[in-house]
Amino acid sequence: KSIAHKLDLKTAVEIGELVPIRCIRVKTNVDISNVRINGIKYNTQDLESKLFIPERNKVIVDTYIDFVKNKKTVIFCASVKHASEIAELFKEHNINAAAVSGNMKNTERKRILNQYEYGDINVLCACDLLNEGWDSPKTEVLFMARPTMSKTLYTQQLGRGMRLLEGKEYLMVFDFIDNANLFNMPYSLHRLFNIKEYRPGEYVLAPENKRKLDKDLIAKGEKPSVYLDYPIDIRDYEIVDLFNWQEEVKDMISLLQFVRMVDVQSETIERYVREGKIIPDLEIPMGEKRTFKYFKEENVLKYAKEFGWELITPANMKDKFMDFIKKMDMSYSYKPVLLKGIFDHMDDKGRVRIDDLVNYFIDYYEARREKGLIVEKRRCLYLREYTRKEVERNILSNPFKRFEDMNFMKKSKDIEYIEISKHIMKKLTKEEIKWIIGHCDMKLNEYYGE
């Protein structure tokens, strides 16, 4: 069971630790090209509205009846409801199927999995079993009926049927290919392993000697045994579109990274993009109006030079931080209050609890109110009733984001903290911290005219 974790699947198959894989692609007429995405996840409601239709479910059942012939089969479904619907459809055709998911009671789930592995259940309609530490040596066929843009999820699903078993020559994977666009195309075996040519039933992963045996038989005009088991046409052949935006952008720079590389605020760069002064090298649609923008590194450097922006590097980050504080443009009083709060509460690594900052902001503005001093501009949060959550949002969206945009600060892996960049902290002296606090006091006095 641990082999797939220790070796990549390709290597594990080539050395005989996991079974070879063959593939049949089943094209549906379901259009998912308008399904919105968020990163590498489909919008759940959009996807369900497209997938949960009788016609697609019928294609899945018909494919089993026409091709699989009672082999132990796992069908990966898009949701618990999807799994139940497909299992019921199989039962209507007198095929012993069961739906199983991570939401079930442990005893019931184990009973069904045991009946599938050792009993008379032939079809398992599965959802969210990937965290259950389960795989199935008896499985000969996988149906990839759940579109996913996650390489990890697809690979984990694949691994569930790749265990060795005496007499098991290969795993047959049916990829259900819905109509997608270039940017929301789900993973398939051919996209996962970057294989451009497809012939039904052909090996996708196999030791070289097995591949050669297949090719030699085909060259002689003979059929490998797989074509006796599955009624597919050996002459079918197609080229698979392997464009994968996740791979395309791997070495590119996102708009967010662009902002953090140069000493200019995000609003300026975003405005230049809108005005066409900066043109992304690749835009990925993430919904009806949203896109993710990516740039080649050489073009980021070109734009920085063209507009006179300096790059922020680990070597100059502390100096850029100090310059940013010296200039400190202020629409509100928040930046100096944030800095004073951070230096009042941070640990020796430059980390401070967000809760401590919330307390600091509340104490600062309440103290001004109690003394009868100006608190802030009209309509400001601190001039009305507010919650701690609103204060936290205010801190993260306004003063903190300005420092985050320049890569001077970030949210910690521990989400309760924010922290100053380690490249700044290791060079920042006690005298400089003292100067920053004094400078913040001066800027606040200027802001309030005190």
Buried (B, 14 or more C-beta within 10 A) or exposed (E): EEBBEEBEBBEBBBEEBBBBBBBBBBEBEBEBEBBBBEEBEBBEEBBBEBBBEEEBBEBBBEBBEEBBEEBBBBBBBBBBBBBBBBBEBBEEEEBBBBBBBBEBEEEEBBBBBEBBBEEEBBBBBBBBBBEBEBBBBBBBBBBBBBBBBBBEBBBBBBBBBBBEEEEBBBBBBBBBBBEBEEBBBBBBBBBBBEBEEBBBBBBBBBBEEBBEBBEEBBEEEEBBEBBEBBEBEBEEEEEBEBEBBBEBBEEBBBBBBBBBBBBBBBEBBBEBBEEEEBEBBBBBBBEEEEBBBBBBBEBBBEBBEEBEBBEBEEEBBBEBBBEBBEEBEBEBBBBBBBBBBBBEBBEEEBBBBBEBBBBBBBEBBEEBEEEEEEBBEEEBBBEEEBEEEBBBEBBBEBBBBBBBBBBBBBBBEEEEBBBBBEBBBEBBEEEBBEBBBEBBEEBBEEBEEE
